[in-house]
Amino acid sequence: MNKRLYFSTLSLLFFIFSVEVSGAKNLKPGFDIHEYAELLKLTSKNSDHIFGATMPSPEQFKLQYRSPVSGLDNVWELWLRPDNTAAISVRGSTETTESWMANFYAAMVPAKGTLQLGKNRTFDYVLAQHPQAAVHVGWLLSAAYMAEDIVQKIDSGYKAGITDFFIVGHSQGGGISFMLTAYLYNLQKEGKLPDDIRFKTYCSAGPKPGNPYFANEYALAAREGWAFNVVNVDDWVPEVPFSIQTVHDMNATNPFVLADKTIRKQPLLKRMVFKSVYRKMTKPAIKAQRNYQRYLGKMVSKSVSKHLSDFSAPGYYNSNFYVSTGRTILLKGSENYYRKYPQISEKFMTHHSFDAYLTLAEENVDRE
C-alpha cells in the first residue's frame, strides 16, 4: 500500500469513528441519583439569590446562556457538559409578586390551543392530544414566554451536534418543566424538532401540573424512563394545587356518571330520595370547582393582565382535578436528616429547600 492510499484510508477510518462517537447518545433511560444531584446544584444557580445561596456549584456543567427576564419573572439557562450534553434549567418562584401570580393563576386551560401573549404575538401549543386534557394556566403561560427562545437554542445546539438535553426545574420550575417537556415532545411529533433529539426531565419538588388526561399522556410519552419528579415526602409543594374532582371529571364508563339517568328510572318515592342524596354528594364539589375557577382564574387573571398589559385571558376548562404525573421518586430522610431539618410547622419551606433535597440526594448516593 502506498503512502497516499494509507493516509487516505486512515483518514476515512478516523472520520467514521468520529461520526460514531459524536452521534453516540450520552443520556440513558432510568433514574440516576448522581444525575439528579448534579442537576439540582445546576438549577439552584438559576434561582432567586436567597434560595440557592448555600448550594455548591455543579461539577460537570458550565453555564452557556442566561435568558432575559420574561413573562411572570421567568428565566431559563442553558448549561453544557464536556461530552456535548446540554441542560435546560427553568427558574422557580422568586420573591416578586408576579412570580407568585404564576402559582396562584391556577385555573385550567385545554392542553391544546392558543394563548394571546401580545397584540401581535400568539403562542400555539400542543401538550396532549386528548380533547379533555387540561393544564395549569399559570405555568403554561410562563413556559409560553420562554418557549421560542428555548426552541431556537435547541435548534442551534442541534446544528452544532448536540442531541442530548436535560430539562430541570425545582418547585415552580418543575411545574413549568412539565409544560415545556410536553410541548417539546409534541413538536417532535409534528416534525418541528428533529426526532433524534433526546430529552430527559428531572422535575424536582414539582407540583401537580394538570388533569388525569394530560397526566396519563405525559406519563406514557416518558414511560421508558425519561421523565421524573423527585419528591421529599415531607414537602408540601408536590401536594398543590389542591384538587377538586366532580362527576364531570370521570370517565364516561364510570357508573357514577350514569347515576342520574339510573335514578330517573326508579319509582317516584325512590327517585325523590336518591335524587336528594345524589345532589348532596355532587353539588358541593361542582360549586367548589366554580369558585376555584372564579377566584384563581378570572380574578387572578386581572392582576396578571396588569403586569402583562397585552395578555388576553383565555377561556378556561371547567375542571380543577389536579393530579401528579411522570414517575415519582420519593426521598425519605434519615435520623441525621431530621436532626438537621426538624419538623417545625411554622418553617414551611424547610423541607422544600434546595439544601434539604441535596441532603436527601447525597444520603441516597451513600446508600448505593
Salt bridges, closest charged atoms under 4 A:
GLU35 OE1 - LYS200 NZ 2.85
ASP48 OD1 - HIS49 ND1 3.45
GLU59 OE2 - LYS41 NZ 3.49
ASP73 OD1 - ARG91 NH2 2.91
GLU77 OE2 - ARG66 NH1 2.49
ASP83 OD2 - ARG81 NH2 2.91
ASP149 OD1 - LYS153 NZ 3.25
ASP155 OD2 - LYS159 NZ 3.20
ASP164 OD1 - LYS25 NZ 3.79
GLU190 OE1 - LYS192 NZ 3.32
GLU224 OE2 - ARG223 NE 3.92
ASP235 OD2 - HIS352 ND1 2.76
ASP260 OD2 - ARG264 NH2 2.87
GLU363 OE1 - ARG367 NH2 3.43
GLU368 OE1 - HIS34 NE2 2.96
